[in-house]
Amino acid sequence: MIKVVRGNPTPEELAAALAVVRARAAATASVSSGAPLPPEDWSDPARIARHPVPRPGPRSWARTYWPA
């Protein structure tokens, strides 16, 4: 159920908002409808990260040392 809390949207604006919500719900349903993970992959930290961690650059070692 979608409820307009503020404002007075036009029918076209409501249709556009509903189209976005339905498209998002369909995309989420298609992604989550895959096969369940095997138990050995449940604790995989890569499963939690949304983006891969970037690899350090060629001179990144020089920036890791802070003289005291």
Distance bins in CASP14 RR format, pairs under 12 A and 6 or more apart:
PFRMAT RR
TARGET T0000
AUTHOR 0000-0000-0000
RMODE 2
METHOD distances of the structure
MODEL  1
1 18 0 0 0 0 0 1 0 0 0 0 0
1 21 0 0 0 0 0 1 0 0 0 0 0
2 9 0 0 0 0 0 1 0 0 0 0 0
2 14 0 0 0 0 1 0 0 0 0 0 0
2 15 0 0 0 0 0 1 0 0 0 0 0
2 17 1 0 0 1 0 0 0 0 0 0 0
2 18 1 0 0 1 0 0 0 0 0 0 0
2 19 0 0 0 0 0 1 0 0 0 0 0
2 20 0 0 0 0 0 1 0 0 0 0 0
2 21 1 0 0 1 0 0 0 0 0 0 0
2 22 0 0 0 0 0 1 0 0 0 0 0
2 25 0 0 0 0 0 1 0 0 0 0 0
3 9 0 0 0 0 0 1 0 0 0 0 0
3 14 0 0 0 0 0 1 0 0 0 0 0
3 17 0 0 0 0 0 1 0 0 0 0 0
4 10 0 0 0 0 0 1 0 0 0 0 0
4 11 0 0 0 0 0 1 0 0 0 0 0
4 13 0 0 0 0 1 0 0 0 0 0 0
4 14 1 0 0 1 0 0 0 0 0 0 0
4 17 0 0 0 0 1 0 0 0 0 0 0
4 18 0 0 0 0 0 1 0 0 0 0 0
7 13 0 0 0 0 1 0 0 0 0 0 0
7 14 0 0 0 0 0 1 0 0 0 0 0
8 14 0 0 0 0 0 1 0 0 0 0 0
9 15 0 0 0 0 1 0 0 0 0 0 0
9 16 0 0 0 0 1 0 0 0 0 0 0
9 17 1 0 0 1 0 0 0 0 0 0 0
9 18 0 0 0 0 0 1 0 0 0 0 0
10 16 0 0 0 0 1 0 0 0 0 0 0
10 17 0 0 0 0 0 1 0 0 0 0 0
11 17 0 0 0 0 0 1 0 0 0 0 0
11 18 0 0 0 0 0 1 0 0 0 0 0
12 18 0 0 0 0 0 1 0 0 0 0 0
12 19 0 0 0 0 0 1 0 0 0 0 0
13 19 0 0 0 0 0 1 0 0 0 0 0
13 20 0 0 0 0 0 1 0 0 0 0 0
14 20 0 0 0 0 0 1 0 0 0 0 0
14 21 0 0 0 0 0 1 0 0 0 0 0
15 21 0 0 0 0 0 1 0 0 0 0 0
15 22 0 0 0 0 0 1 0 0 0 0 0
16 22 0 0 0 0 0 1 0 0 0 0 0
16 23 0 0 0 0 0 1 0 0 0 0 0
17 23 0 0 0 0 0 1 0 0 0 0 0
17 24 0 0 0 0 0 1 0 0 0 0 0
18 24 0 0 0 0 0 1 0 0 0 0 0
18 25 0 0 0 0 0 1 0 0 0 0 0
19 25 0 0 0 0 0 1 0 0 0 0 0
19 26 0 0 0 0 0 1 0 0 0 0 0
20 26 0 0 0 0 0 1 0 0 0 0 0
20 27 0 0 0 0 0 1 0 0 0 0 0
21 27 0 0 0 0 0 1 0 0 0 0 0
21 28 0 0 0 0 0 1 0 0 0 0 0
22 28 0 0 0 0 0 1 0 0 0 0 0
22 29 0 0 0 0 0 1 0 0 0 0 0
23 29 0 0 0 0 0 1 0 0 0 0 0
23 30 0 0 0 0 0 1 0 0 0 0 0
24 30 0 0 0 0 0 1 0 0 0 0 0
24 31 0 0 0 0 0 1 0 0 0 0 0
25 31 0 0 0 0 0 1 0 0 0 0 0
25 32 0 0 0 0 0 1 0 0 0 0 0
26 32 0 0 0 0 0 1 0 0 0 0 0
26 33 0 0 0 0 0 1 0 0 0 0 0
27 33 0 0 0 0 0 1 0 0 0 0 0
28 34 0 0 0 0 0 1 0 0 0 0 0
35 41 0 0 0 0 0 1 0 0 0 0 0
36 42 0 0 0 0 1 0 0 0 0 0 0
37 43 0 0 0 0 0 1 0 0 0 0 0
37 44 0 0 0 0 1 0 0 0 0 0 0
37 46 0 0 0 0 0 1 0 0 0 0 0
37 47 1 0 0 1 0 0 0 0 0 0 0
38 44 0 0 0 0 0 1 0 0 0 0 0
38 47 0 0 0 0 0 1 0 0 0 0 0
40 47 0 0 0 0 0 1 0 0 0 0 0
41 47 1 0 0 1 0 0 0 0 0 0 0
41 48 0 0 0 0 0 1 0 0 0 0 0
42 48 0 0 0 0 0 1 0 0 0 0 0
45 52 0 0 0 0 0 1 0 0 0 0 0
45 53 0 0 0 0 0 1 0 0 0 0 0
46 52 1 0 0 1 0 0 0 0 0 0 0
46 53 0 0 0 0 1 0 0 0 0 0 0
54 60 0 0 0 0 0 1 0 0 0 0 0
56 62 0 0 0 0 0 1 0 0 0 0 0
56 63 0 0 0 0 1 0 0 0 0 0 0
56 64 0 0 0 0 1 0 0 0 0 0 0
57 63 0 0 0 0 1 0 0 0 0 0 0
57 64 0 0 0 0 0 1 0 0 0 0 0
59 65 0 0 0 0 0 1 0 0 0 0 0
END
